[in-house]
Amino acid sequence: MDQLKDKLRSNNVNKLDYQLSLEDMPTQWFNFFPHLPKPLPPVRDNGKRSTLEISQLIRPKILLEQNAPKENWIDIPEEVINKLIMCGRPTPLRRALSLEKHLKTPARIYFKREDTMATGSFKLSTAVAQAYYAKQEGREILISETGAGQWGMSVALVSQMFGLDARIFMARCSLEQKPYRQHYMKMLGCEVYPSPSTKTECGKELLLQTPGHPGSIGSAISEAIENALDTPGSAYLSGSNVNHVHLHQTLLGLEVKQQLSMAGESNVDHLVACVSGGSNLCGFMMPFLPEKNSGAKIDMLGVESTASPRLTQGTYEYCRSDVAGYTPEVLSHSMGESYIPAPVHVGGLRNHNSSPLVSLLCREGILRAEALDEFNAFKAGQIMLKTEGILVAPESSHAVAAAIDLAEKARIENKESVIVFLASGNGFLDLQGYNDVLNN
Ligand SMILES: Cc1ncc(COP(=O)(O)O)c(C=O)c1O
């Protein structure tokens, strides 16, 4: 222990973990819309059935309002704050001293530890809020999709916290790769179906079109919405892609800003997060937009999976986030609605499109994007485990890899850059995937 203290002192570091007190915990969400370079393009409602009408039926009303908030700061209901505290907010920001030493870099690397949340990922921060509003409207069952299962676990846990039922459609390949996430959800009384399933008409059609369909986030969204339409008293919740989810996740960046000032950092050079729909990235980075707009040179980098390289290789086009046509058409970077991503172990990065917000940020040059394959991402995850002792989720390992690249560049340029990356989740339930990829 003394040795660690000496080491910290010699590096002029006060602590490894920068933790906010409950008094300092943010109590408002940050409305980033006024800080965008231009408004988000309008959605198109071209479905067989009005997708806007569908949204109004299945989603709690206040969440629809939060897609375009009027106030600059939105008060978080007290019950939501209390439950967020129970779930592990605020989370620590850690200085990655051992990783820095391993890389022999003059860069100072920090990472935000969403892996410490009760379900092992950042997803709980919006799950609590969405479940709260569903309960307020008297809805009794929460229905949603999940890719790798991190979101599904969060919905299952909050359903219990609010005394509600839950039903989850999970991309079939991820369910087979990560059965423990299903066990967790079921332990909480949640129903879990592999998507595509025979429970819904659109699931049956997908299976007919593509026998052995591995499922995707898009197929699971379609089934969850169809099922919510057929289930009186239900609320459909979204794990990503939509504005109110990005809004709820701004807690991440708001906490990081305070924690960086606790660490004595007045500037940050690089913010790095993995990206699929974009909620961890937006929640983490949007609170830094005012500084960036005022001239601060903050490099914002999103790392996607080569299994669905929508930001680096997709087209910017109107498309839906589901495959059956229940969601409105949004202008977004997309691989196309019929794209079936390979059944990689990075189940949370298999969206065929990113949210309109992430896509706009990319178009306007605010966000840079890179795509990374599973092997190289998992190698970085292994370095993280060996140096920092923390096993991050497969999705987060993409951010680790990019942060390592930036730290190596800083070494070559002998630059004391400040790099902050988001550890969006932990990887204990993904060990089979790590093993399959790294040891075969
Ligand atoms: C741990 C983790 N990180 C990141 C993501 C990516 O989602 P998003 O792009 O919405 O942040 C997921 C999605 O399931 C996830 O489970």
The ligand as an ORCA input file, in Angstrom:
! r2SCAN-3c Opt
* xyz 0 1
  C     -21.368     -2.136    -22.794
  C     -21.915     -1.434    -23.990
  N     -21.233     -0.407    -24.505
  C     -21.662      0.249    -25.595
  C     -22.812     -0.125    -26.258
  C     -23.199      0.607    -27.488
  O     -24.397      1.282    -27.432
  P     -24.507      2.829    -27.738
  O     -23.816      3.102    -29.025
  O     -25.924      3.143    -27.744
  O     -23.824      3.522    -26.634
  C     -23.567     -1.191    -25.750
  C     -24.829     -1.589    -26.394
  O     -25.461     -2.539    -26.099
  C     -23.100     -1.868    -24.598
  O     -23.778     -2.896    -24.075
*
